[in-house]
Amino acid sequence: MPISPNGTPETQQGPRLRSVFWKKNLLKDGTVWSDISQSQTPMLSSNLLDVEMNVLRDLFTQKEKAPPSALKNAGKTEDASGGVKSFQLVQDLTRANNIAIMLKSFASFGDPLSIKHAILEGDNALTERHIEQLKQMAPRPVERENIAGFAGKPSDLHLPEQFLIVLADIPRLDRKLNVLLFKKQFDALVQGAARGMDALNVAFRQIKESRRLKCVFASILAAGNALNAHTVRAGAKAIKLESILVLSGVKVVRGDGDEASEDGLPTPRLKTLLDYVSWRVMCAELCNGDLDDRSLMEAANDGFLLQELGNLRQAVLLVESDVKQNVESLENGMNLVHGELDLERKGVQLPLTRSSGMPAASLAARLEAADDQGNSHVSHTSPYLAMLEDFSSIAEKAQAEILALAERTNSAQQDILEWMSERGSGIDAPGVLKGLLDFSRDFDSSFSRVYKVLGGTKGAREWAARLSADAALVQGT
């Protein structure tokens, strides 16, 4: 007859079984565990059938411990291992050469003064790669000090140093480049965050709707409670996710298998408690008609659990990159945009050098002309401010939509924590997803291995028929 753990240690009868060291959880309404308790079937009840219990005993009966001996250190081995123009502003020749190389990608802009204007105007001709290179070329503190103390002519300098002088003249250069880079990346950040949160919400729905996941959890409880029948861990109605993740580490005591069990049936060559759960679920699915021959083979090849949890992999991959990082990048970027808007609106005017009528024969000539005609600046409304205002208006609407989606996703995350009975356990929703993905992979690998051990569909059906007959006997009594 089936064994019915009642939650308290029973008097030891028969062989001593290997225990499962799991952590019990409270049984709460609205969780996966309450769903399991309300949807028991004869083939997946909380009690093991006689055939199932016989197999469990064959696999997990503890052997008598051998006394300590010299074999304690067996298998261990000892470790037996026993005359050119010098640079005036840039001190690092490698850096000067790198700037010169990167400037080649700006050839379409003409010269450094045109690049400066492109930055101040937020010119769309500046690509993301251009902006990244400008960030690398931006004058360092020591170079700014050298520029401030430079009393010579720009024509006496190398091109990289002349370019540094131009960049150093741009107020808040680093902030402007970060704003321009954020503007270039904004659409990708929004799309990535939305894609990641959509994948999360689909994964949460798949987890809660997965019939197979509930069947597996139900079988885990039944097998674990049978093994723990004589311990304080007996009678569990719900267990922690961390306890589920260790099942593949609970090895069988009898490793050979194929020996006759108490009812004369051969014990399958299972290696772990997870294998036993896979065997039980496989037989139950066949008995209940939830798997036919073809779908059983597909489940063994493609993954029994991951067939129903198809978005789990993608959700785990995206939760850190496309969700957390992108949402944080959007928030930080918008804070930067708003900060720059405040500075510009406070009256900061960016003077632009009038270029018409200047000689254009060489860069040095233009730099000298700009230096000689220091009063030839015109003051006008900053195109940088206009660009910021236009971009901010569009970006704020997109950010509001992302924040609304994030709020709905956060609510779904709290729901999945509650459903898994993990709220307050110290694990967050991404941790639950990662844990479930790891377990699903382990279980599906075990399911495939057990399918082969049983000899494929034919052997699985033979075991299912034996369990079905035993279930019929139990129902008839």
C-alpha positions as CSV (number, residue, x, y, z in Angstrom):
1,M,0.0,0.0,0.0
2,P,1.2,3.6,-0.5
3,I,3.0,5.3,2.2
4,S,1.4,8.5,3.6
5,P,3.8,10.9,5.3
6,N,1.9,12.8,8.0
7,G,4.5,15.4,8.8
8,T,6.0,13.8,11.9
9,P,8.8,11.3,12.1
10,E,7.5,7.7,12.0
11,T,8.9,4.7,13.8
12,Q,11.7,3.3,11.6
13,Q,10.4,0.2,9.8
14,G,12.2,-1.6,7.0
15,P,15.5,-0.4,5.5
16,R,16.9,3.0,6.3
17,L,16.5,5.3,3.2
18,R,18.8,8.2,2.3
19,S,17.3,11.5,3.4
20,V,16.8,14.6,1.4
21,F,18.0,17.7,3.1
22,W,15.5,20.3,2.0
23,K,14.0,23.3,3.6
24,K,10.2,23.2,4.2
25,N,8.1,26.2,3.3
26,L,4.7,27.3,4.5
27,L,1.7,26.2,2.4
28,K,0.0,29.4,1.2
29,D,-3.0,30.0,-1.0
30,G,-2.3,31.3,-4.5
31,T,1.1,29.5,-4.8
32,V,2.3,26.7,-7.0
33,W,2.2,24.4,-4.0
34,S,-1.5,25.1,-3.2
35,D,-2.2,24.5,-6.9
36,I,-0.5,21.1,-6.6
37,S,-2.3,20.1,-3.4
38,Q,-5.7,20.9,-5.1
39,S,-5.0,19.0,-8.4
40,Q,-3.8,15.5,-7.3
41,T,-4.3,12.6,-9.7
42,P,-4.0,8.9,-9.0
43,M,-0.7,8.8,-11.0
44,L,0.7,11.9,-9.4
45,S,-0.6,11.9,-5.8
46,S,1.3,12.8,-2.7
47,N,1.5,9.1,-1.9
48,L,3.8,6.7,-3.8
49,L,2.4,3.6,-5.4
50,D,3.8,0.3,-4.2
51,V,5.8,-0.1,-7.4
52,E,7.2,3.4,-7.1
53,M,8.0,2.8,-3.4
54,N,9.8,-0.5,-4.2
55,V,11.9,1.3,-6.8
56,L,12.7,4.1,-4.4
57,R,13.8,1.6,-1.7
58,D,16.0,-0.3,-4.2
59,L,17.7,2.9,-5.2
60,F,18.1,4.8,-1.9
61,T,18.4,2.2,0.9
62,Q,21.4,3.2,3.0
63,K,24.3,0.8,3.3
64,E,25.9,0.2,6.7
65,K,28.8,2.6,7.2
66,A,32.2,1.0,7.1
67,P,34.5,1.7,10.1
68,P,37.3,4.3,9.6
69,S,40.4,2.8,8.0
70,A,43.5,3.5,6.1
71,L,41.4,3.9,3.0
72,K,40.5,7.4,4.3
73,N,43.2,9.0,2.1
74,A,42.9,6.6,-0.8
75,G,43.1,8.3,-4.2
76,K,44.9,11.4,-2.9
77,T,48.3,12.3,-4.4
78,E,50.9,14.7,-3.3
79,D,51.4,17.9,-5.2
80,A,55.0,17.9,-6.7
81,S,54.8,21.3,-8.4
82,G,57.6,23.5,-7.7
83,G,65.5,64.4,-34.0
84,V,61.9,65.2,-34.8
85,K,59.8,68.2,-33.7
86,S,58.8,67.4,-30.2
87,F,55.3,67.5,-28.8
88,Q,54.6,70.4,-26.4
89,L,51.1,69.7,-25.2
90,V,50.9,65.9,-25.3
91,Q,53.6,64.0,-23.3
92,D,52.6,60.6,-24.5
93,L,53.7,59.8,-28.0
94,T,51.4,56.8,-28.3
95,R,48.4,59.0,-27.4
96,A,49.4,61.6,-30.0
97,N,49.6,58.9,-32.7
98,N,46.3,57.4,-31.6
99,I,44.6,60.8,-31.9
100,A,46.1,61.3,-35.4
101,I,44.8,57.9,-36.5
102,M,41.3,58.5,-35.1
103,L,41.2,62.0,-36.8
104,K,41.2,60.2,-40.2
105,S,37.6,59.0,-39.6
106,F,36.6,62.7,-39.4
107,A,37.9,63.6,-42.9
108,S,34.4,64.4,-44.1
109,F,34.1,67.2,-41.6
110,G,37.0,69.1,-43.1
111,D,39.0,70.3,-40.1
112,P,38.9,70.5,-36.3
113,L,36.9,73.8,-36.3
114,S,34.1,72.1,-38.2
115,I,34.2,69.1,-35.8
116,K,33.8,71.6,-33.0
117,H,30.8,73.2,-34.6
118,A,29.3,69.8,-35.2
119,I,29.6,69.0,-31.5
120,L,28.1,72.4,-30.5
121,E,25.2,72.0,-32.9
122,G,24.5,68.3,-32.1
123,D,25.0,67.5,-35.8
124,N,23.5,64.2,-36.8
125,A,26.5,63.6,-39.1
126,L,28.4,62.6,-35.9
127,T,28.0,58.9,-35.6
128,E,28.1,56.9,-32.4
129,R,31.6,55.8,-33.4
130,H,32.6,59.4,-33.9
131,I,31.4,60.3,-30.5
132,E,33.2,57.4,-28.8
133,Q,36.4,58.5,-30.5
134,L,35.9,62.1,-29.4
135,K,35.5,60.9,-25.8
136,Q,38.9,59.1,-26.2
137,M,40.5,62.2,-27.7
138,A,39.1,64.7,-25.2
139,P,41.9,66.7,-23.5
140,R,43.1,65.2,-20.2
141,P,43.6,67.4,-17.1
142,V,47.4,67.7,-17.6
143,E,46.9,68.5,-21.3
144,R,44.4,71.2,-20.4
145,E,47.0,72.7,-18.0
146,N,49.6,72.6,-20.9
147,I,47.1,74.3,-23.2
148,A,46.3,77.0,-20.7
149,G,50.0,77.8,-20.4
150,F,50.8,77.6,-24.1
151,A,52.0,81.0,-25.4
152,G,53.2,80.0,-28.9
153,K,51.5,79.8,-32.3
154,P,49.1,76.9,-33.1
155,S,51.1,76.4,-36.3
156,D,54.1,75.3,-34.2
157,L,52.1,72.3,-32.9
158,H,51.4,68.9,-34.4
159,L,47.9,68.3,-35.8
160,P,46.8,66.2,-32.7
161,E,47.8,69.1,-30.4
162,Q,46.0,71.6,-32.6
163,F,42.9,69.5,-32.4
164,L,43.2,69.3,-28.6
165,I,43.2,73.1,-28.4
166,V,39.9,73.2,-30.4
167,L,38.3,70.6,-28.1
168,A,39.5,72.3,-25.0
169,D,37.6,75.5,-26.1
170,I,34.2,73.7,-25.8
171,P,32.5,74.3,-22.5
172,R,31.5,71.0,-20.6
173,L,32.9,68.9,-23.4
174,D,32.6,65.6,-21.6
175,R,29.0,66.2,-20.7
176,K,28.1,67.3,-24.2
177,L,29.7,64.2,-25.7
178,N,27.8,62.0,-23.2
179,V,24.6,63.7,-24.1
180,L,25.2,63.2,-27.9
181,L,26.1,59.6,-27.3
182,F,23.0,59.0,-25.2
183,K,20.9,60.6,-28.0
184,K,22.4,58.2,-30.5
185,Q,21.8,55.2,-28.2
186,F,18.3,56.2,-27.0
187,D,16.2,54.3,-29.5
188,A,18.2,51.1,-28.9
189,L,18.0,51.5,-25.2
190,V,14.2,52.0,-25.3
191,Q,13.7,49.0,-27.7
192,G,16.0,46.8,-25.6
193,A,14.3,47.6,-22.3
194,A,10.8,47.0,-23.9
195,R,12.0,43.8,-25.5
196,G,13.4,42.5,-22.3
197,M,10.4,43.3,-20.2
198,D,8.1,41.8,-22.8
199,A,10.1,38.6,-22.6
200,L,10.0,38.7,-18.8
201,N,6.2,39.0,-18.7
202,V,5.8,36.1,-21.2
203,A,8.1,34.0,-19.1
204,F,6.2,34.7,-15.9
205,R,2.9,33.7,-17.7
206,Q,4.5,30.5,-19.0
207,I,5.7,29.5,-15.5
208,K,2.3,30.0,-13.9
209,E,0.5,28.2,-16.7
210,S,2.9,25.3,-17.0
211,R,1.1,22.0,-16.2
212,R,4.3,20.0,-16.5
213,L,6.1,22.2,-13.9
214,K,3.4,21.5,-11.4
215,C,3.6,17.7,-12.1
216,V,7.3,17.8,-11.5
217,F,7.0,19.7,-8.3
218,A,4.3,17.3,-7.1
219,S,6.5,14.3,-7.8
220,I,9.4,16.0,-6.0
221,L,7.2,16.4,-2.9
222,A,6.0,12.8,-3.0
223,A,9.4,11.3,-3.4
224,G,11.1,13.5,-0.9
225,N,8.5,13.0,1.8
226,A,8.8,9.2,1.3
227,L,12.6,9.4,1.8
228,N,12.2,11.7,4.8
229,A,9.3,9.7,6.4
230,H,11.4,9.0,9.6
231,T,12.8,12.5,9.9
232,V,11.7,16.0,11.0
233,R,11.7,16.9,7.3
234,A,8.7,14.6,6.6
235,G,5.3,15.8,5.6
236,A,6.4,18.9,3.6
237,K,3.6,20.6,1.7
238,A,5.9,23.2,0.1
239,I,9.7,23.6,-0.2
240,K,12.2,26.3,-1.1
241,L,13.5,26.7,-4.6
242,E,17.0,26.2,-3.3
243,S,16.0,22.7,-2.1
244,I,14.7,21.8,-5.6
245,L,18.0,22.8,-7.2
246,V,20.0,20.1,-5.2
247,L,18.0,17.1,-6.3
248,S,20.6,16.1,-9.0
249,G,23.2,15.9,-6.2
250,V,21.2,13.2,-4.2
251,K,22.8,10.1,-5.6
252,V,21.3,6.6,-5.5
253,V,22.8,4.2,-3.0
254,R,22.6,1.2,-5.4
255,G,24.3,2.3,-8.6
256,D,24.0,-0.8,-10.8
257,G,20.2,-1.1,-11.2
258,D,18.4,-3.8,-13.2
259,E,18.2,-5.9,-10.0
260,A,14.9,-7.4,-9.0
261,S,12.8,-5.2,-6.6
262,E,10.4,-6.6,-4.0
263,D,7.7,-7.3,-6.5
264,G,10.1,-9.0,-8.9
265,L,10.4,-6.1,-11.4
266,P,13.8,-4.9,-12.5
267,T,14.9,-1.6,-11.0
268,P,15.8,0.9,-13.7
269,R,19.4,2.2,-13.9
270,L,18.7,5.6,-12.3
271,K,21.6,7.6,-10.8
272,T,20.0,10.4,-8.8
273,L,16.8,11.4,-7.0
274,L,16.1,13.7,-10.0
275,D,16.3,10.7,-12.3
276,Y,13.7,9.0,-10.1
277,V,11.4,12.0,-10.3
278,S,11.9,12.1,-14.1
279,W,11.0,8.3,-14.3
280,R,7.9,8.8,-12.2
281,V,6.7,11.9,-14.2
282,M,7.4,10.1,-17.5
283,C,5.3,7.1,-16.5
284,A,2.5,9.3,-15.1
285,E,2.3,11.4,-18.3
286,L,1.9,8.2,-20.4
287,C,-0.7,6.7,-18.0
288,N,-2.7,9.9,-18.0
289,G,-2.5,10.3,-21.8
290,D,-0.7,13.6,-21.6
291,L,2.1,12.2,-23.7
292,D,1.8,9.9,-26.6
293,D,4.7,8.0,-28.3
294,R,5.6,10.9,-30.5
295,S,5.4,13.7,-27.9
296,L,7.3,11.5,-25.5
297,M,10.2,11.3,-27.9
298,E,10.0,15.0,-28.6
299,A,10.1,15.8,-24.9
300,A,13.1,13.6,-24.4
301,N,14.9,15.3,-27.3
302,D,13.8,18.9,-26.9
303,G,13.2,19.2,-23.2
304,F,10.1,18.2,-21.2
305,L,9.9,21.4,-19.2
306,L,11.5,23.9,-21.6
307,Q,8.9,22.9,-24.2
308,E,6.4,24.8,-22.0
309,L,8.9,27.4,-20.7
310,G,10.1,28.5,-24.1
311,N,10.8,32.2,-23.0
312,L,12.7,31.3,-19.9
313,R,16.1,31.2,-21.5
314,Q,15.6,34.6,-23.3
315,A,14.1,36.2,-20.1
316,V,17.2,35.2,-18.1
317,L,19.5,36.5,-20.7
318,L,17.7,39.8,-21.1
319,V,16.8,40.6,-17.5
320,E,20.3,41.9,-16.7
321,S,21.3,43.4,-20.0
322,D,18.2,44.7,-21.8
323,V,16.1,45.4,-18.7
324,K,18.2,46.4,-15.7
325,Q,21.1,48.0,-17.6
326,N,18.9,49.7,-20.2
327,V,16.5,51.2,-17.7
328,E,19.3,52.5,-15.6
329,S,21.1,53.9,-18.7
330,L,17.8,55.6,-19.7
331,E,17.4,57.1,-16.3
332,N,21.0,58.3,-16.0
333,G,20.9,59.7,-19.6
334,M,17.8,61.6,-19.0
335,N,19.2,63.1,-15.8
336,L,22.2,64.3,-17.8
337,V,20.0,65.8,-20.5
338,H,17.9,67.7,-17.9
339,G,21.1,68.9,-16.3
340,E,22.4,70.2,-19.5
341,L,19.1,71.9,-20.3
342,D,19.2,73.7,-17.0
343,L,22.7,75.0,-17.6
344,E,21.9,76.2,-21.1
345,R,18.6,77.8,-20.0
346,K,20.5,79.8,-17.4
347,G,22.0,81.9,-20.1
348,V,25.1,80.0,-21.3
349,Q,25.8,81.3,-24.8
350,L,28.2,79.3,-26.9
351,P,30.2,81.7,-29.2
352,L,30.9,80.4,-32.6
353,T,33.7,81.7,-34.8
354,R,32.6,83.4,-38.0
355,S,34.2,81.4,-40.7
356,S,33.1,83.2,-43.8
357,G,35.9,85.1,-45.5
358,M,38.7,83.4,-43.6
359,P,41.6,81.7,-45.5
360,A,41.1,78.0,-45.8
361,A,44.5,77.0,-47.3
362,S,45.6,75.2,-44.2
363,L,44.5,74.3,-40.7
364,A,47.3,76.4,-39.2
365,A,46.1,79.4,-41.2
366,R,42.5,79.0,-39.8
367,L,43.7,78.6,-36.3
368,E,46.0,81.6,-36.5
369,A,43.1,83.6,-38.1
370,A,40.8,82.6,-35.3
371,D,43.5,83.6,-32.8
372,D,44.2,86.9,-34.5
373,Q,40.5,87.8,-34.8
374,G,39.5,87.0,-31.3
375,N,36.8,89.6,-31.4
376,S,35.1,88.1,-34.5
377,H,32.6,86.0,-32.5
378,V,28.9,86.4,-32.9
379,S,26.5,85.6,-30.1
380,H,23.2,83.9,-30.9
381,T,20.8,81.3,-29.5
382,S,22.6,78.0,-28.9
383,P,21.7,75.3,-31.5
384,Y,22.8,72.9,-28.8
385,L,20.0,74.2,-26.6
386,A,17.5,73.8,-29.4
387,M,18.7,70.2,-30.0
388,L,18.4,69.4,-26.3
389,E,14.8,70.8,-26.1
390,D,13.6,68.9,-29.2
391,F,15.2,65.6,-28.0
392,S,14.1,66.0,-24.4
393,S,10.5,66.4,-25.5
394,I,10.5,63.2,-27.5
395,A,12.6,61.2,-25.1
396,E,10.4,62.1,-22.0
397,K,7.4,60.6,-23.7
398,A,9.2,57.4,-24.6
399,Q,10.7,57.2,-21.1
400,A,7.2,57.6,-19.6
401,E,6.0,54.6,-21.6
402,I,9.0,52.5,-20.5
403,L,8.5,53.4,-16.8
404,A,4.8,52.4,-17.1
405,L,5.9,49.0,-18.6
406,A,8.5,48.7,-15.9
407,E,5.8,49.2,-13.2
408,R,3.7,46.5,-14.7
409,T,6.7,44.2,-15.0
410,N,7.6,44.8,-11.4
411,S,4.1,43.9,-10.4
412,A,4.4,40.7,-12.4
413,Q,7.7,40.0,-10.7
414,Q,6.1,40.3,-7.2
415,D,3.3,38.0,-8.4
416,I,5.8,35.3,-9.4
417,L,7.6,35.6,-6.1
418,E,4.3,35.1,-4.3
419,W,3.3,32.2,-6.5
420,M,6.6,30.4,-5.9
421,S,6.2,31.2,-2.2
422,E,9.6,32.9,-2.3
423,R,8.6,36.4,-1.1
424,G,10.8,37.5,1.7
425,S,13.2,34.7,1.2
426,G,16.0,36.9,0.0
427,I,15.7,35.9,-3.6
428,D,14.4,38.3,-6.3
429,A,12.4,37.6,-9.4
430,P,15.5,37.4,-11.7
431,G,16.9,34.9,-9.2
432,V,13.8,32.8,-9.4
433,L,14.0,32.8,-13.2
434,K,17.6,31.8,-13.1
435,G,16.9,29.1,-10.6
436,L,14.0,27.7,-12.6
437,L,16.0,27.8,-15.8
438,D,18.9,25.9,-14.1
439,F,16.4,23.3,-12.7
440,S,14.6,22.9,-16.0
441,R,17.9,22.2,-17.8
442,D,18.9,19.7,-15.2
443,F,15.5,18.0,-15.2
444,D,15.3,17.9,-19.0
445,S,18.7,16.4,-19.2
446,S,17.6,13.8,-16.6
447,F,14.4,13.1,-18.5
448,S,16.3,12.5,-21.7
449,R,18.8,10.2,-19.9
450,V,16.0,8.2,-18.2
451,Y,14.2,7.8,-21.6
452,K,17.4,6.1,-22.9
453,V,17.9,4.0,-19.8
454,L,14.4,2.6,-20.1
455,G,15.0,1.7,-23.7
456,G,13.0,4.5,-25.3
457,T,9.3,4.6,-25.8
458,K,8.7,0.9,-25.5
459,G,10.4,0.5,-22.2
460,A,8.7,3.6,-20.8
461,R,5.3,2.3,-21.8
462,E,6.0,-1.0,-20.1
463,W,6.8,0.8,-16.8
464,A,3.7,3.0,-17.3
465,A,1.5,-0.1,-17.7
466,R,2.9,-1.6,-14.5
467,L,2.3,1.7,-12.5
468,S,-1.2,2.0,-14.1
469,A,-2.1,-1.5,-12.9
470,D,-0.9,-0.7,-9.4
471,A,-2.9,2.5,-9.4
472,A,-6.0,0.6,-10.4
473,L,-5.5,-1.8,-7.5
474,V,-5.2,1.2,-5.1
475,Q,-8.4,2.8,-6.4
476,G,-10.2,-0.5,-6.1
477,T,-9.4,-1.0,-2.4
